[in-house]
Amino acid sequence: MHVTAIVLIKAQTDMVTALARALVEIDGVAEVFSVAGHYDLVAIVRVADHDSLATVVSDGIRKLPGIAGTETLIAFRAYSRGELEAAYSIGLS
């Protein structure tokens, strides 16, 4: 089983760049995006199980200096254009 989560991060304004660099160094963090809106950063986490997710978020991300708050969204399913096209093209000529 693999678990994917999207972690929405509010950061101290002067720490956004440093946090992004620190986040990508955490095992399990696949990508980090700087974004506009209510959050400053978005981290995509991909790990083997929920215990590993808890470790990455609680012991890794949330303990970094400059983190003002987080919200974690756990993905149930992943959809991509390629997967959807393959599913609908089965048996069609």
N, C-alpha and C positions, 0 to 999 in steps of 0.2 A: 504494500500500500504506500502511496505517496500523498503527502498533504501539501497543498498550495494555499498560501494566505497572502492577503494584501494588507499591509500595515500602513495606516494613515498616520502621519507624524506631524505634530505641531512642535516647532523648534523656536528657541530664542533667536531673534532676528540676526544677530551677529554671529550665530553658530551654524547657519544652514550649510555652508560649503564644507566646513570641518566635519559636521555630522554626516553629510553624504559620503565623504571619504572614509570615515570610520565605519559606517554601515556596510559598505561593500567589502570590508575586511572580515566581517562576521561570517563564520561558516553557516551556510543555509540561506544567506541573503543572496539571491540571484541577480537582482537588479535594483537600482535606486533611481528615482526620478524626482527632479525639482519641479514643483507644480504651482499653479496659481489657484487661489480660492481659500477655503477655510483651513486647509492644511498646507504645509510647506514642502514636505517630502512624502513620497510613496515608496515603500520597500516591498518587493515581491520576494516572498520566502518560499522555498521549496525544500521540504525535509521528508524523512522516511515515515514519521508517525507524529501523533499529537503530543507525546512527551517531548520529542525533539523540538516541536513548535513552541511549546511552553518554555523550554530552555532558551531558544533563540530570542523570543520576545521578552520574557521576564528577566532572564539573566544577562542577555546581550543588549538588545535594543533599548529597553527602558532604563537601563543603568548608565547609559552614555550621558556625559555632561552636556547640557544644552537642550535635552528633551523636555518639552513643556507638557506633552501629553500624547497618547497614542490611541488608536482605535484599530482593532484587528478584525478583518473580514476573512472567514474561512471559506474557501471555494469548494462547492459540492461537485461541480462538473466544469470542464473546460471545453469551450467551443472555439473552433477555428474555421476559417473559410474552407480550407482543404479537407478537414474532417467532414464538414457538412456536405460539400460537393461529392465526396466519396460515398457517403451514406445514401444520398439521393440518386446516384448514378448506378448503383448496383442493379444489374439486370436490365438496364436500359440500353438501347442501341443508338 
